[in-house]
């Protein structure tokens, strides 16, 4: 799925939930945030600067296999934004009892 296709999926999901009311929209957004790292970073955390094809691909890559790799990305390629910030927030949302040290 491309970045633009993902945005269309988000729009459709939110539009479908709107027919059921505000609570349904909130539940839909919560579910997307818990399961989709790109959605969480761009739409919930408000990092519109991450809304680029290369960063979308990196979000998908990190989400598919978050552990077991040494992430050697060049400076200014959003490694901290995606992994340290976004993935950590998502992990906390998925498991509020988790302890994180940065």
C-alpha positions in Angstrom: 0.0 0.0 0.0 1.3 3.5 -0.8 1.2 6.5 1.4 -1.7 8.0 -0.6 -3.6 4.7 -0.5 -3.1 4.6 3.3 -4.5 8.2 3.6 -7.5 7.0 1.6 -8.0 4.1 4.0 -7.9 6.4 7.0 -10.4 8.8 5.4 -12.8 5.9 4.6 -12.5 4.5 8.0 -13.2 7.8 9.7 -16.1 8.6 7.3 -17.7 5.2 8.0 -17.4 5.8 11.7 -18.9 9.3 11.5 -22.2 7.7 10.6 -22.3 6.1 14.0 -21.3 9.2 16.0 -18.5 10.9 17.8 -17.7 7.9 20.0 -17.3 5.7 17.0 -14.9 8.1 15.4 -12.8 8.2 18.6 -12.7 4.4 18.7 -11.7 4.3 15.1 -8.9 6.8 15.6 -7.8 5.0 18.7 -7.6 1.7 16.8 -5.7 3.2 14.0 -3.2 4.8 16.5 -2.7 1.4 18.2 -2.1 -0.5 15.0 -0.7 2.0 12.5 2.6 3.8 13.4 2.4 6.2 10.4 -1.2 7.2 11.4 -0.2 7.8 15.0 2.8 10.0 14.1 1.2 12.0 11.4 -2.5 12.3 12.5 -2.5 11.9 16.3 0.9 13.3 17.2 0.6 16.0 14.5 3.9 15.5 12.8 2.8 16.5 9.3 6.5 16.7 8.3 6.6 12.9 8.4 4.0 12.7 5.7 6.4 11.7 2.9 6.8 8.6 0.9 10.3 7.6 2.1 9.2 8.1 5.8 6.0 6.2 5.2 8.1 3.3 4.0 10.3 3.6 7.1 7.3 3.6 9.4 6.1 0.4 7.7 9.5 -1.2 8.0 9.9 -0.3 11.7 6.4 -1.5 12.5 6.8 -4.8 10.7 10.0 -5.7 12.6 10.6 -3.2 15.4 13.3 -5.3 17.2 16.4 -7.1 16.3 18.0 -4.6 14.0 20.7 -2.0 14.3 19.1 1.1 12.7 21.9 2.9 10.8 20.1 5.8 9.2 21.8 9.0 8.1 21.3 12.1 10.2 18.0 14.0 9.7 16.3 10.9 8.4 13.7 10.8 11.3 15.0 7.8 13.1 14.4 9.4 16.5 11.0 10.6 15.4 9.8 7.3 14.1 11.5 4.9 16.5 12.3 6.8 19.8 9.2 9.0 19.7 6.5 7.3 17.6 7.2 3.7 18.4 7.7 4.4 22.1 4.4 6.3 22.3 2.6 3.4 20.4 4.1 0.8 22.8 2.9 2.8 25.8 -0.6 3.1 24.3 -0.6 -0.6 23.7 0.7 -1.5 27.1 0.2 1.3 29.7 2.0 -0.7 32.3 5.3 -0.6 30.3 8.3 1.2 31.7 10.4 3.2 29.3 13.8 4.8 29.8 15.2 7.1 27.2 
